[in-house]
Amino acid sequence: MKKNGKPNKKERVFRIAFADENVRNAFEALKDGKFEEKRLAERLQTAFNVLKENPLAGIAVPRKLWPEVYVKKYGIDNLRKYDLSDGWRLVYTLRGTEVEIISVILEWFDHPHYAKRFGYKKN
């Protein structure tokens, strides 16, 4: 502990959690899927490992861009995006305390589905 009573960065615990069982089951299903699905599972696992080291690795999404479904379903008060290879995106929120920070995985999708979820329009 530091003198001010706050934990040192090394004393903090960083974890990964899935927003719900559907998200967890979707990830587990990828691991047992076809080649492309297994590859995506590997990319996601790599991202999870990065987030376990640095929960702020993703980009903060401005509040005005948050899909309403995340606010209603999960009660988020922050939203982050982590870019994966081949145009895939991982969307997560942070929860926790000064001692523990949890990266809560909300969903992942390819760029077209990401653009649709976030309301981006084609030109």
C-alpha positions as CSV (number, residue, x, y, z in Angstrom):
1,M,0.0,0.0,0.0
2,K,1.1,3.5,-0.7
3,K,1.2,6.0,2.2
4,N,-2.1,7.5,1.1
5,G,-3.9,4.2,1.7
6,K,-4.4,3.5,-2.0
7,P,-3.1,0.3,-3.5
8,N,-0.1,0.2,-5.7
9,K,-0.7,-0.7,-9.3
10,K,1.0,-4.0,-8.6
11,E,-1.4,-4.8,-5.8
12,R,-4.4,-4.3,-8.0
13,V,-6.2,-7.3,-9.4
14,F,-7.3,-7.3,-13.0
15,R,-9.9,-9.9,-14.1
16,I,-12.0,-10.7,-17.1
17,A,-15.7,-11.6,-16.8
18,F,-18.4,-12.2,-19.3
19,A,-21.5,-10.0,-19.1
20,D,-23.8,-13.0,-18.9
21,E,-23.9,-16.8,-19.7
22,N,-24.9,-16.2,-23.3
23,V,-21.7,-14.3,-23.9
24,R,-19.6,-16.9,-22.1
25,N,-21.4,-19.7,-24.0
26,A,-20.7,-17.9,-27.3
27,F,-17.0,-17.7,-26.6
28,E,-16.9,-21.4,-25.5
29,A,-18.7,-22.4,-28.7
30,L,-16.1,-20.6,-30.8
31,K,-13.3,-22.7,-29.3
32,D,-15.1,-25.9,-30.6
33,G,-16.1,-24.4,-34.0
34,K,-14.6,-24.4,-37.4
35,F,-11.2,-23.1,-38.3
36,E,-12.3,-19.5,-38.5
37,E,-14.2,-19.7,-35.2
38,K,-11.2,-21.2,-33.5
39,R,-9.0,-18.5,-34.9
40,L,-11.4,-15.8,-33.6
41,A,-11.4,-17.5,-30.1
42,E,-7.6,-17.3,-30.1
43,R,-7.7,-13.6,-31.0
44,L,-10.3,-13.0,-28.2
45,Q,-8.2,-14.9,-25.7
46,T,-5.2,-12.8,-26.7
47,A,-7.2,-9.7,-26.1
48,F,-8.4,-11.0,-22.8
49,N,-4.8,-11.6,-21.8
50,V,-4.0,-8.0,-22.7
51,L,-6.9,-6.7,-20.7
52,K,-5.8,-8.7,-17.7
53,E,-2.6,-6.8,-17.8
54,N,-4.1,-3.4,-18.8
55,P,-7.8,-2.9,-18.6
56,L,-7.5,0.5,-20.3
57,A,-5.9,-1.1,-23.5
58,G,-9.1,-0.5,-25.4
59,I,-10.4,2.9,-26.6
60,A,-13.0,4.7,-24.6
61,V,-16.2,5.1,-26.6
62,P,-17.8,8.5,-26.2
63,R,-21.1,8.3,-24.3
64,K,-23.1,9.7,-27.3
65,L,-22.2,6.6,-29.3
66,W,-23.2,4.0,-26.7
67,P,-25.8,1.6,-28.0
68,E,-28.9,1.9,-25.8
69,V,-29.1,-1.9,-25.4
70,Y,-25.9,-1.8,-23.3
71,V,-27.2,0.8,-21.0
72,K,-30.6,-0.9,-20.5
73,K,-29.3,-4.5,-20.4
74,Y,-26.1,-4.1,-18.4
75,G,-26.4,-0.6,-16.7
76,I,-23.0,0.5,-18.0
77,D,-21.4,3.7,-17.0
78,N,-18.4,3.3,-19.3
79,L,-17.7,1.6,-22.6
80,R,-14.5,0.6,-24.3
81,K,-13.6,-1.0,-27.7
82,Y,-10.6,-3.2,-28.4
83,D,-9.7,-3.7,-32.0
84,L,-8.9,-7.2,-33.1
85,S,-7.4,-8.3,-36.4
86,D,-9.4,-8.6,-39.6
87,G,-11.8,-5.8,-38.6
88,W,-13.2,-7.6,-35.6
89,R,-14.1,-5.5,-32.5
90,L,-14.4,-6.5,-28.8
91,V,-16.7,-4.3,-26.7
92,Y,-16.4,-4.2,-22.9
93,T,-17.0,-2.2,-19.8
94,L,-15.0,-1.7,-16.7
95,R,-16.3,-2.4,-13.2
96,G,-14.6,-2.7,-9.9
97,T,-12.9,-0.9,-7.0
98,E,-9.5,0.6,-6.3
99,V,-8.2,-2.9,-5.6
100,E,-9.9,-5.0,-8.3
101,I,-10.8,-4.0,-11.9
102,I,-12.9,-6.3,-14.0
103,S,-13.1,-6.0,-17.8
104,V,-16.7,-7.2,-18.5
105,I,-17.0,-8.6,-22.0
106,L,-20.2,-7.5,-23.6
107,E,-19.8,-8.7,-27.2
108,W,-17.6,-9.0,-30.2
109,F,-18.4,-8.7,-33.9
110,D,-17.0,-8.1,-37.3
111,H,-16.9,-4.5,-38.7
112,P,-20.3,-4.6,-40.5
113,H,-22.1,-5.8,-37.4
114,Y,-20.2,-3.3,-35.2
115,A,-21.2,-0.5,-37.5
116,K,-24.8,-1.6,-37.4
117,R,-24.8,-1.9,-33.5
118,F,-23.3,1.5,-33.2
119,G,-25.6,3.1,-35.8
120,Y,-22.9,4.1,-38.3
121,K,-24.3,4.7,-41.7
122,K,-22.8,3.8,-45.1
123,N,-21.9,6.7,-47.3
